[in-house]
Amino acid sequence: MDRNGKVKTEAEQDPQPVKKQQVSNDDLYRRSTQYEMWSYTAESFEETRRKANESGRKAATEKFNEVFESIRQKSPEPFEKFKEELNPEKLLDLLTYEEETKYLHYYSRSIIQTCNHFKMPTQVRATAVSFFKKFYLVQSVSEYHPKNILYTCVFLAAKSENYFISIESFVKALVKVLTKDILDLEFIVLQSLKFTLMVHHPFRPLYGFFLDSQAVLLHPSPLMYDVNIDTLGSLYDKSKKWLNDYALLSDVAFLFTPPQIALAAMYDIDKRITDRYLKKVFLKEQKLEVIDEEPKESGFIKKEEPEEAEGVEPKEDKKDPQREQYETLVKTIRRCIRIAKQIPETTKEESKNIDKKCFFTLNPTRLIEKRVTKLSSPSPEIKQEAA
């Protein structure tokens, strides 16, 4: 009825307010440049890293051959005398893909130690590791030594996350590092990052899940007799530590979204509480069958289906979309947990050998001259006989 007392027709009725659709953190992330430029499948991620390694090996080989020819032209005598020993193929020992992976993991840990030394917050530490990993998806240690790239990423991350520290103060606390070593690499690092300095981490979604789990599990009354605010607080603290121990050092940031990684941390710390929370959110406490830990890829035995009676249409297996979403999410976070714990380990001795190979790959002149000097100098037995 309008102001004049006339009854409105159906067409003239006031339009119903449109319900606004909520945008989740996951939706926001999928619109970001990080998702567009730095998200991979497991296969494409492996291929990208191998391409970077191959590109670095190729560049290092070309550089070595140029230096080798230059030294041989200046001093041809030892090269003619020791043809077999000074064979380029025997001299050059490049880093394999597996060695480079272990080497980069070692320096990723060093980033955390460096940030802890400067008492930098978690956000800076996580951003520095992200910059470092992204840089070596484009470049290789055969072209840029990780040491100075590490410090450049830390300094750049501090500026990006508004944690001010002057370059003079930063360099002063480092050993055998000059201001020039960092500033000269800053633009190269930015180019390799494609100038994408905004990094989405799982720490903020984790805090969001911590707040939401209180509302879901504790209000209006607790759903679990042994879960209270202290229990959820302990789960949150342990999940943060999990993110620092596993998510930060592994490659999950390139394969999963930050909310998925945050849920993986919660699920691995306390599966019972996290699963109850997810069921309440997605299923409204519907009963579920047990979900397989891993989907079987082969070896399926096809069950014989009962024959349908003539003239009767087979029933369609309609799966609840909410249940399907829940099952997919649980399988995803289980896979995230598994990948997060696949961190390559290396011994101190192995790290030294890899570092030595990296040094001579980047400095072929030192490698060739050292070998020539060793071959040209008399052996200890000859020296004793001459005496």
Salt bridges, closest charged atoms under 4 A:
ASP14 OD1 - LYS8 NZ 3.18
ASP26 OD2 - ARG30 NE 2.79
GLU46 OE1 - ARG49 NH2 3.90
GLU46 OE2 - ARG50 NH2 3.39
GLU47 OE2 - LYS51 NZ 3.46
GLU69 OE2 - ARG72 NH2 2.59
GLU84 OE2 - LYS90 NZ 3.37
ASP93 OD1 - LYS357 NZ 3.45
GLU98 OE2 - ARG50 NH2 3.87
GLU99 OE1 - LYS357 NZ 2.82
ASP184 OD2 - LYS180 NZ 2.84
GLU186 OE2 - LYS159 NZ 2.61
ASP226 OD2 - ARG272 NH2 2.68
ASP245 OD2 - LYS241 NZ 2.63
ASP251 OD2 - ARG49 NH1 3.06
ASP251 OD1 - LYS133 NZ 3.56
ASP268 OD2 - LYS341 NZ 2.80
ASP275 OD2 - LYS279 NZ 3.43
GLU285 OE2 - ARG276 NE 3.21
GLU289 OE1 - ARG323 NH2 3.82
GLU293 OE1 - ARG334 NE 3.77
GLU294 OE2 - ARG338 NH1 2.69
GLU327 OE1 - LYS319 NZ 3.07
GLU327 OE2 - ARG323 NE 3.20
GLU345 OE2 - ARG109 NH2 3.76
GLU350 OE2 - LYS102 NZ 3.05
ASP355 OD1 - HIS145 NE2 3.53
